Amino acid sequence: MQLISFVMSALMLLFQVVPGVVPAAHDVDDVSAQAQAMITAEQLAEVDQTLEVLGETLENTQFALQMGSFWPTFYTDFVVGVLLAMFYSVHDGMCPLTVVYIQGPLAAEAYTRGMIVFPGDDEDAVMIRDAYRHWLWGFRAARHTGYDNARRHTINYEYGIFLARPAIDYFEQVREQGGSATDALRQAVAYALNRRAIIFAETEFEQWSVHFGNDDIMDLWNNYQGIVTALDAGVFTGRLRDLFMQDWDGGLLIMNETEEEVTRERRQIIFKNPQLWMP
């Protein structure tokens, strides 16, 4: 099996098969045209190389099997976002095995532990569970792979999630224009890479802020707090739930997606600290 075909086949399957709710796209009209115009032959060749490296790693580590018990419950955009996030991190120079470890076993642990530690379906339970998952993921990633790896991939994950829908839309656009599935995949990944680069280039707060929904800000913030707590806690032998609750009760975490929690001030804190949003 050719390695790029492995990634292409996986993405094609996910685009078509995985059911579920499609969240609203984070789209700015001019950004889409700009991202398309930035695609070059040289970039597409670079995309091919990165997809081969990622495809080989996913195949050798049986990543799909690791996540198989979780993925059927998720919507298409999420699964594509996960794969896009891993592409970003490998593209940025992270070790592919480290990327798969953070996105595979460590993410699965955070998801599972969240359900166990904070069960329930009411809004308060859902929000504290979401915060705990992101905090725990950042904490574990920092403990197991170090600050830089944890920070870079958890940030790329958030970009992958909210740029998945624009990437899927562009994939479908290329297909409708007669492009092959392979070419549409390459184009869509390059497009998503350029969408991320456009955000990186923003120098004014208002223009930067429009790219991020309240859920994105909440997740970026809580991922990073887990990483910081992992570094500050030193040798810790107690329950991680207790450590999390210290941060929660101490006001160090964003508790929900409302304007009362995702304030303009917190957005500005993230904007002024690239460590929180630029891998």
C-alpha positions as CSV (number, residue, x, y, z in Angstrom):
1,M,0.0,0.0,0.0
2,Q,1.4,3.4,-0.9
3,L,1.6,5.6,2.1
4,I,-0.2,8.6,0.7
5,S,-2.9,6.2,-0.4
6,F,-3.3,5.1,3.3
7,V,-4.0,8.6,4.5
8,M,-6.2,9.4,1.5
9,S,-8.3,6.3,1.9
10,A,-8.7,7.0,5.6
11,L,-9.8,10.5,5.0
12,M,-12.1,9.6,2.1
13,L,-13.8,7.0,4.3
14,L,-14.3,9.5,7.1
15,F,-15.7,12.2,4.9
16,Q,-18.4,9.8,3.6
17,V,-19.2,7.4,6.4
18,V,-18.9,8.9,9.9
19,P,-22.3,10.3,10.9
20,G,-23.2,13.1,13.3
21,V,-23.7,16.8,13.9
22,V,-21.7,19.2,11.9
23,P,-20.7,22.3,13.9
24,A,-20.8,25.8,12.5
25,A,-17.8,26.7,10.4
26,H,-15.4,29.4,11.6
27,D,-15.2,31.2,8.3
28,V,-14.1,34.7,7.2
29,D,-15.0,35.3,3.6
30,D,-11.7,36.9,2.5
31,V,-9.6,34.3,4.3
32,S,-10.8,31.5,2.1
33,A,-9.8,33.2,-1.2
34,Q,-6.5,34.1,0.3
35,A,-5.8,30.6,1.5
36,Q,-6.6,29.2,-2.0
37,A,-4.3,31.8,-3.7
38,M,-1.4,30.7,-1.4
39,I,-1.4,27.1,-2.7
40,T,1.7,26.4,-4.9
41,A,3.2,23.4,-6.6
42,E,6.1,23.5,-4.1
43,Q,3.7,23.5,-1.2
44,L,1.7,20.5,-2.6
45,A,5.0,18.6,-3.0
46,E,5.8,19.4,0.7
47,V,2.2,18.2,1.7
48,D,2.8,14.9,-0.2
49,Q,6.0,14.3,1.8
50,T,4.4,15.0,5.1
51,L,1.4,12.9,4.3
52,E,3.7,10.0,3.5
53,V,5.5,10.3,6.8
54,L,2.3,10.6,8.7
55,G,0.7,7.8,6.8
56,E,3.6,5.5,7.5
57,T,3.4,6.3,11.2
58,L,-0.4,5.8,11.4
59,E,-0.1,2.5,9.7
60,N,2.8,1.2,11.7
61,T,1.3,2.2,15.0
62,Q,-2.2,0.9,14.0
63,F,-3.6,4.3,15.1
64,A,-7.0,3.6,13.6
65,L,-7.3,0.5,15.7
66,Q,-6.2,2.3,18.9
67,M,-9.0,4.9,18.4
68,G,-11.5,2.5,16.8
69,S,-13.7,2.2,19.9
70,F,-14.1,5.9,20.2
71,W,-14.3,7.2,16.7
72,P,-17.7,5.8,15.7
73,T,-19.3,8.1,18.3
74,F,-17.7,11.3,16.8
75,Y,-18.9,13.4,13.9
76,T,-16.9,13.6,10.6
77,D,-15.4,17.0,11.3
78,F,-13.9,15.8,14.6
79,V,-12.2,12.8,13.0
80,V,-10.9,14.9,10.1
81,G,-9.8,17.5,12.6
82,V,-7.7,15.0,14.6
83,L,-5.9,13.9,11.4
84,L,-5.4,17.4,10.3
85,A,-3.9,18.3,13.7
86,M,-1.5,15.4,13.5
87,F,-0.5,16.7,10.0
88,Y,0.2,20.2,11.4
89,S,2.4,18.8,14.1
90,V,4.4,16.6,11.8
91,H,4.7,19.4,9.4
92,D,6.0,21.6,12.2
93,G,8.8,19.2,12.9
94,M,7.5,17.1,15.8
95,C,8.4,13.4,15.9
96,P,5.5,11.5,14.3
97,L,5.6,8.9,17.1
98,T,5.3,11.6,19.7
99,V,2.4,13.1,17.9
100,V,0.6,9.8,17.6
101,Y,1.2,9.1,21.3
102,I,-0.3,12.4,22.4
103,Q,-3.2,12.2,20.1
104,G,-3.8,8.4,20.6
105,P,-3.4,6.9,24.1
106,L,-3.1,10.2,26.0
107,A,-6.2,11.8,24.3
108,A,-8.1,8.5,24.8
109,E,-7.3,8.5,28.5
110,A,-8.4,12.0,28.9
111,Y,-11.7,11.3,27.2
112,T,-12.3,8.2,29.2
113,R,-11.3,9.6,32.5
114,G,-13.6,12.6,32.0
115,M,-16.6,10.4,31.7
116,I,-15.6,8.5,34.8
117,V,-14.7,11.4,37.1
118,F,-17.4,13.8,36.0
119,P,-20.4,11.8,34.7
120,G,-23.8,13.4,34.0
121,D,-25.7,15.1,31.2
122,D,-26.6,18.4,32.7
123,E,-24.8,21.5,31.4
124,D,-22.6,22.0,34.5
125,A,-21.4,18.3,34.3
126,V,-20.7,18.7,30.5
127,M,-18.7,21.8,31.0
128,I,-16.6,20.6,34.0
129,R,-16.0,17.3,32.2
130,D,-14.8,19.2,29.0
131,A,-12.5,21.3,31.1
132,Y,-11.1,18.3,32.9
133,R,-10.5,16.4,29.7
134,H,-8.5,19.3,28.2
135,W,-6.6,20.0,31.5
136,L,-5.8,16.3,31.9
137,W,-4.7,15.9,28.3
138,G,-2.3,18.9,28.6
139,F,-1.1,17.6,32.0
140,R,-0.4,14.1,30.8
141,A,1.2,15.3,27.5
142,A,3.6,17.6,29.4
143,R,4.5,14.9,31.9
144,H,5.1,12.3,29.3
145,T,6.6,14.3,26.3
146,G,7.7,17.6,27.7
147,Y,6.5,21.2,27.6
148,D,7.2,22.0,24.0
149,N,5.6,18.8,22.5
150,A,2.6,19.2,24.7
151,R,2.1,22.8,24.0
152,R,2.6,22.5,20.2
153,H,0.3,19.6,19.6
154,T,-2.5,20.6,21.9
155,I,-2.6,24.0,20.1
156,N,-2.5,22.2,16.7
157,Y,-5.3,20.1,17.8
158,E,-7.6,23.1,18.3
159,Y,-6.6,24.4,14.8
160,G,-7.3,21.0,13.3
161,I,-10.8,20.9,14.9
162,F,-12.0,24.3,13.8
163,L,-10.4,24.2,10.4
164,A,-11.7,20.7,9.6
165,R,-15.0,22.0,8.2
166,P,-13.4,24.6,5.8
167,A,-10.9,21.9,4.7
168,I,-13.7,19.4,4.0
169,D,-15.7,22.1,2.1
170,Y,-12.6,22.8,0.0
171,F,-12.0,19.1,-0.7
172,E,-15.6,18.8,-2.0
173,Q,-15.2,22.0,-4.1
174,V,-12.1,20.5,-5.8
175,R,-13.9,17.3,-6.4
176,E,-16.9,19.1,-7.9
177,Q,-14.5,20.9,-10.3
178,G,-13.3,17.6,-11.6
179,G,-10.3,17.0,-9.4
180,S,-9.3,13.5,-8.4
181,A,-9.7,12.3,-4.8
182,T,-5.9,12.4,-4.3
183,D,-5.5,15.9,-5.7
184,A,-8.5,17.1,-3.7
185,L,-6.9,15.7,-0.5
186,R,-3.6,17.4,-1.3
187,Q,-5.3,20.7,-2.1
188,A,-7.5,20.6,1.0
189,V,-4.6,19.9,3.3
190,A,-2.6,22.8,1.8
191,Y,-5.6,25.0,2.1
192,A,-6.0,24.2,5.8
193,L,-2.2,24.8,6.3
194,N,-2.7,28.2,4.7
195,R,-5.7,29.0,6.8
196,R,-3.6,28.4,9.9
197,A,-0.8,30.6,8.5
198,I,-3.2,33.5,7.9
199,I,-4.1,33.4,11.6
200,F,-0.5,33.3,12.6
201,A,0.1,36.5,10.6
202,E,-2.6,38.5,12.4
203,T,-1.1,41.4,14.3
204,E,-4.3,43.2,15.4
205,F,-6.4,41.8,18.3
206,E,-9.8,42.3,16.7
207,Q,-8.8,40.6,13.4
208,W,-7.1,37.8,15.3
209,S,-10.0,37.3,17.7
210,V,-12.7,36.8,15.0
211,H,-11.0,33.5,14.0
212,F,-11.7,31.9,17.4
213,G,-15.1,30.8,18.8
214,N,-15.6,30.8,22.6
215,D,-15.2,27.0,22.6
216,D,-11.8,27.4,20.9
217,I,-10.6,29.9,23.5
218,M,-11.8,27.8,26.4
219,D,-10.0,24.7,25.1
220,L,-6.7,26.6,24.3
221,W,-6.8,28.1,27.8
222,N,-7.6,24.8,29.6
223,N,-5.1,22.7,27.6
224,Y,-2.3,25.2,28.6
225,Q,-3.3,25.3,32.2
226,G,-3.0,21.6,32.4
227,I,0.5,21.9,31.0
228,V,1.5,24.6,33.4
229,T,0.1,22.7,36.4
230,A,2.1,19.6,35.3
231,L,5.3,21.6,35.4
232,D,4.5,23.4,38.6
233,A,3.3,20.4,40.6
234,G,6.6,18.6,40.8
235,V,6.4,15.1,42.2
236,F,2.7,14.5,42.8
237,T,1.3,11.2,44.2
238,G,-2.2,12.3,44.9
239,R,-5.4,12.2,42.8
240,L,-5.3,14.2,39.7
241,R,-8.9,15.1,40.2
242,D,-7.9,17.0,43.4
243,L,-5.1,18.8,41.6
244,F,-7.6,19.8,38.9
245,M,-10.1,21.0,41.4
246,Q,-7.5,23.3,42.9
247,D,-7.2,25.0,39.5
248,W,-10.9,24.9,39.0
249,D,-11.8,26.4,42.4
250,G,-8.9,28.8,42.1
251,G,-10.3,30.4,39.0
252,L,-7.4,29.3,36.8
253,L,-9.6,27.5,34.3
254,I,-12.3,28.7,31.9
255,M,-15.5,27.0,33.2
256,N,-17.8,27.3,30.2
257,E,-18.2,28.9,26.8
258,T,-20.3,31.9,27.9
259,E,-19.1,35.5,27.5
260,E,-18.9,35.7,31.3
261,E,-16.1,33.2,31.2
262,V,-14.6,33.7,27.8
263,T,-14.1,37.4,28.4
264,R,-12.4,40.0,26.2
265,E,-9.7,40.2,28.8
266,R,-8.9,36.5,28.6
267,R,-8.9,36.6,24.8
268,Q,-6.4,39.5,25.0
269,I,-4.2,37.4,27.4
270,I,-4.1,34.6,24.9
271,F,-3.4,37.0,22.0
272,K,-0.5,38.7,23.8
273,N,1.1,35.4,24.7
274,P,1.9,33.4,21.5
275,Q,2.8,30.4,23.7
276,L,-0.9,29.9,24.0
277,W,-1.9,30.0,20.4
278,M,1.1,29.7,18.1
279,P,2.9,26.3,17.9
